[in-house]
Every structure is written in C-alpha cells, then in structure tokens.
Amino acid sequence: MVEGSPPVLKPVSTTPAIAPFLLIAGSGFGYCELLLLLADPTQSTSISGKRGGRWSMSTMNGRVCLVTGSNSGIGKAAAVGLAKLGATVVIVSRDRSKGEAALAEIRNKSGNQNVELMVADLSSLQSVRDLARDFATKYRQLHVLVNNAGIFLPKRVVTIDGLETTFATNHLGHFLLTMLLLDTLKASAPSRIINVTSEAHRRNKIDFEDLQGEKKYSGYRAYGRSKLANILFTYELARRLEGTGVTANTLHPGVVRTGFGKDLGGFMAVGVRILAPFMMSSGKAAKAEVRLASAPELENVSGKFFKKGKEAKSSAESYNAEAARRLWEVSEELTGKEMQRVAAAA
Ligand SMILES: NC(=O)c1ccc[n+]([C@@H]2O[C@H](COP(=O)([O-])OP(=O)(O)OC[C@H]3O[C@@H](n4cnc5c(N)ncnc54)[C@H](OP(=O)(O)O)[C@@H]3O)[C@@H](O)[C@H]2O)c1
C-alpha cells in the first residue's frame, strides 16, 4: 500500500485576473457561461499533501485498468499514475499516432511496460463495439474502467451514426462501452467504474424532446447536459450494480490545464489562454482519478460524486431517479442495435 497525505485543496482565486474577460463576455459574446464556470474560485483547486489526515492508494499489481481519452490531458496523467502503482493499463486513443506517442511517454514516466494502446473512436458505436471485442480477446479481467474521454463542440456535428457528437462521445459511447464490459467487470470484482463529469453539469436538465440538439444547439448546453448524463448514468449504474462488487462513482476533476476546449475560437480561446496559469496541472487532477481507482477505503463506496478529492453534492437534477431511468432506457434504445449484434455474435 502506498501511503500519502490527503489531498488538501486550496482554492485558487482566479476572479481578479479574469474580471475583464467576464465583462467582455457579459457584453454579448455569448460565452459568459463557461467563463463564469471557470471564474468560480471554488472550482480551481490545488492538491497538497502537507496537511490533514491520511489517505491511501493501494498497489495495483495484477489489476487491469482501461482509461479512455488517455492520449492526452487528465486521462494520460491518470494512466501514468495507475501504471506507477503497478497496474496493467490499456489506454484508448482515437488517433493511432497520438496514442503511440502517449504509450511511449506513459511507459517511460511510469517505468511500467504493461501499458497497451487500443485505438477507438468513442463517438462511433461500431468502434466502441470493436474496442470491447479487442479488449475481450486479450484480457479476461477488468478491475477499473475510467470513462474519461470528453469533447466540447461549439457547433453541432453529427456522428457516423447520425447522433449529436457531444452526447454520443461523452455519454453514449461510454454507456455502450460500460455495458459491453460489464460482465468482465463483474467477473473481476471487486472492480470500479469511474465516470469523469464536470461542474458544467449544473444548471442543466436532460431535454428528452431534443436529445440530439436538432431543434436548438449550444455547445455549452450540449456539454453541460452530457456531463449531467455522466452523473445520472453513474447513479443509475450504482443502483443496478448493488451487491455485485462493482462500484460506480463520478468526479469533477477541477479546472485543469489540458487540451480541452481546443476547438474553442475567438474570445473563449483567448480567455482560456489567459486563465491557463491559474488552472490545475493534469498531473494533480489525475490524482483524484487514481485515488478513486485504487484507494482501499473506497472499495465499497458507490453512487457518489467527488470533487476536490472528496465526496460532494452534485446538482439537484442529477439525483432525479426518473430522469436517470429514462436516460438509461433511451441510451439502451440508441445503442440497442449494437448490443443486439454483440449478443448475437457471442
Ligand atoms: N480540463 C478541465 O478543466 C475539465 C474540467 C471538467 C471536466 N473535464 C473532463 O475531463 C475529461 C478529460 O478532459 P481533459 O481536460 O483531459 O481534455 P483533453 O486533454 O482534451 O482530453 C480529452 C481526451 O478525450 C479524447 N477524445 C475526445 N473525443 C474522443 C472520441 N470521439 N474518441 C476517443 N477519444 C476521444 C481526446 O482525444 P483527442 O486528443 O484525439 O482529441 C483526449 O484524449 C473530459 O471528460 C472532460 O469533460 C475537464
């Protein structure tokens, strides 16, 4: 067991530095929502192990972990952290060359050669199905699934399956991947599922009448709703997994300096560049993912939202069990064809 100090989180006040941007944003550029989100000083945190009680990360020797979106940012740093603890780590990237570069870096930084790359596009149901099949042909066990990949798209883009891409990538792809890997997770219990959400889930509801953003699309709404979907999915999953030894938790990683939002243009791109020095590094943010994946004291904790390294309350809407059940059913329908094909092939 690797003992350490707890993540003591110190708020980093970003408000003064970005005040001019808030004013500009408020004057009609339409990007104030994300700027306000970034400006919330309680969200930007640094983790220090110098004060407080003890927390622990168990050795992960013999444990198999799969991390999506691990060719960059928080996912890559989490893969390094898990590999350092001795886990076998499968990283997932939609781009082979980016994935290979990340693979070399993760092996090098962790000193662990048991790291493997699988190429998959989470926005494509077929690609997710191929990923689950490839994983099953190589691995009999899965102890930790980190659904980390995420995207923000200012304009509506449709996937190969005809779905809105933010919803398809951030929620549906991970929903399908989890369903396809669930038997392996159960057979490997105790095992854990970690869904990476965001504080952007707040002030949102799932619009079941316009899930694909066909009537009205806003990048911020689409992103916020997809992150709310991550939490609703986690809570419903935890309810359904009770007694199986598989836990499901979700976390907001903080406001982190990564490639996230690289598709932002104009003022937002400038704003994010200005805010970057006040944001947390991906290495620090990843500690929370690694802790959720490994801490022995969290082995039986399920259906919880974590923020700033500890359990927290998500939005009131995220506890709407009826919305969670409905989202589950819609997600099953939207991925159903794929799941039936898998069942038929098995
Ligand atoms: N950064 C923050 O402040 C922040 C705050 C709250 C929540 N989060 C969440 O943290 C998670 C990780 O984000 P990050 O900040 O580390 O950003 P990032 O560096 O952009 O990482 C996102 C990862 O997801 C991958 N990805 C995107 N679309 C994909 C697809 N269709 N198929 C497969 N992989 C795909 C990206 O691959 P490519 O390199 O190919 O694009 C990348 O590896 C996301 O879920 C995000 O919502 C981040």
The ligand as an SDF file (V2000), in Angstrom:
LIG
                    3D

 48 52  0  0  0  0  0  0  0  0999 V2000
   -9.8980   20.3110  -18.3400 N   0  0  0  0  0  0  0  0  0  0  0  0
  -10.8430   20.6840  -17.4920 C   0  0  0  0  0  0  0  0  0  0  0  0
  -10.8020   21.7800  -16.8990 O   0  0  0  0  0  0  0  0  0  0  0  0
  -12.0120   19.7660  -17.2160 C   0  0  0  0  0  0  0  0  0  0  0  0
  -12.9800   20.2140  -16.2930 C   0  0  0  0  0  0  0  0  0  0  0  0
  -14.0460   19.3750  -16.0080 C   0  0  0  0  0  0  0  0  0  0  0  0
  -14.1410   18.1350  -16.6280 C   0  0  0  0  0  0  0  0  0  0  0  0
  -13.1990   17.7490  -17.5250 N   0  0  0  0  0  0  0  0  0  0  0  0
  -13.3610   16.4210  -18.1570 C   0  0  0  0  0  0  0  0  0  0  0  0
  -12.1400   15.7170  -18.0690 O   0  0  0  0  0  0  0  0  0  0  0  0
  -12.0840   14.7540  -19.1160 C   0  0  0  0  0  0  0  0  0  0  0  0
  -10.7100   14.7810  -19.7580 C   0  0  0  0  0  0  0  0  0  0  0  0
  -10.5470   16.0360  -20.3800 O   0  0  0  0  0  0  0  0  0  0  0  0
   -9.1370   16.7890  -20.4550 P   0  0  0  0  0  0  0  0  0  0  0  0
   -9.3070   18.0640  -19.7470 O   0  0  0  0  0  0  0  0  0  0  0  0
   -8.0310   15.8800  -20.0890 O   0  0  0  0  0  0  0  0  0  0  0  0
   -9.1010   17.1740  -22.0090 O   0  0  0  0  0  0  0  0  0  0  0  0
   -8.2280   16.6160  -23.2380 P   0  0  0  0  0  0  0  0  0  0  0  0
   -6.7910   16.7980  -22.9670 O   0  0  0  0  0  0  0  0  0  0  0  0
   -8.8050   17.2530  -24.4640 O   0  0  0  0  0  0  0  0  0  0  0  0
   -8.5640   15.0720  -23.2140 O   0  0  0  0  0  0  0  0  0  0  0  0
   -9.7530   14.5660  -23.7550 C   0  0  0  0  0  0  0  0  0  0  0  0
   -9.4340   13.2100  -24.3190 C   0  0  0  0  0  0  0  0  0  0  0  0
  -10.6350   12.6560  -24.8680 O   0  0  0  0  0  0  0  0  0  0  0  0
  -10.3240   12.1760  -26.1710 C   0  0  0  0  0  0  0  0  0  0  0  0
  -11.4720   12.1090  -27.0610 N   0  0  0  0  0  0  0  0  0  0  0  0
  -12.2680   13.1260  -27.4520 C   0  0  0  0  0  0  0  0  0  0  0  0
  -13.1730   12.6570  -28.3300 N   0  0  0  0  0  0  0  0  0  0  0  0
  -12.9230   11.3410  -28.4940 C   0  0  0  0  0  0  0  0  0  0  0  0
  -13.5040   10.3090  -29.2660 C   0  0  0  0  0  0  0  0  0  0  0  0
  -14.5400   10.5320  -30.1040 N   0  0  0  0  0  0  0  0  0  0  0  0
  -12.9920    9.0670  -29.1940 N   0  0  0  0  0  0  0  0  0  0  0  0
  -11.9450    8.8100  -28.3790 C   0  0  0  0  0  0  0  0  0  0  0  0
  -11.3470    9.7300  -27.6200 N   0  0  0  0  0  0  0  0  0  0  0  0
  -11.8400   10.9850  -27.6810 C   0  0  0  0  0  0  0  0  0  0  0  0
   -9.2890   13.1630  -26.6860 C   0  0  0  0  0  0  0  0  0  0  0  0
   -8.6360   12.6450  -27.8290 O   0  0  0  0  0  0  0  0  0  0  0  0
   -8.0200   13.6360  -28.9620 P   0  0  0  0  0  0  0  0  0  0  0  0
   -6.6840   14.0460  -28.4350 O   0  0  0  0  0  0  0  0  0  0  0  0
   -7.9510   12.7640  -30.1770 O   0  0  0  0  0  0  0  0  0  0  0  0
   -8.9770   14.7800  -29.1050 O   0  0  0  0  0  0  0  0  0  0  0  0
   -8.4010   13.2860  -25.4690 C   0  0  0  0  0  0  0  0  0  0  0  0
   -7.5290   12.1970  -25.3510 O   0  0  0  0  0  0  0  0  0  0  0  0
  -13.2410   15.0870  -20.0570 C   0  0  0  0  0  0  0  0  0  0  0  0
  -14.2970   14.1650  -19.8490 O   0  0  0  0  0  0  0  0  0  0  0  0
  -13.6870   16.4730  -19.6370 C   0  0  0  0  0  0  0  0  0  0  0  0
  -15.0600   16.6830  -19.8650 O   0  0  0  0  0  0  0  0  0  0  0  0
  -12.1390   18.5370  -17.8420 C   0  0  0  0  0  0  0  0  0  0  0  0
  1  2  1  0
  2  3  2  0
  2  4  1  0
  4  5  1  0
  4 48  2  0
  5  6  2  0
  6  7  1  0
  7  8  2  0
  8  9  1  0
  8 48  1  0
  9 10  1  0
  9 46  1  0
 10 11  1  0
 11 12  1  0
 11 44  1  0
 12 13  1  0
 13 14  1  0
 14 15  2  0
 14 16  1  0
 14 17  1  0
 17 18  1  0
 18 19  2  0
 18 20  1  0
 18 21  1  0
 21 22  1  0
 22 23  1  0
 23 24  1  0
 23 42  1  0
 24 25  1  0
 25 26  1  0
 25 36  1  0
 26 27  1  0
 26 35  1  0
 27 28  2  0
 28 29  1  0
 29 30  1  0
 29 35  2  0
 30 31  1  0
 30 32  2  0
 32 33  1  0
 33 34  2  0
 34 35  1  0
 36 37  1  0
 36 42  1  0
 37 38  1  0
 38 39  2  0
 38 40  1  0
 38 41  1  0
 42 43  1  0
 44 45  1  0
 44 46  1  0
 46 47  1  0
M  CHG  2   8   1  16  -1
M  END
$$$$
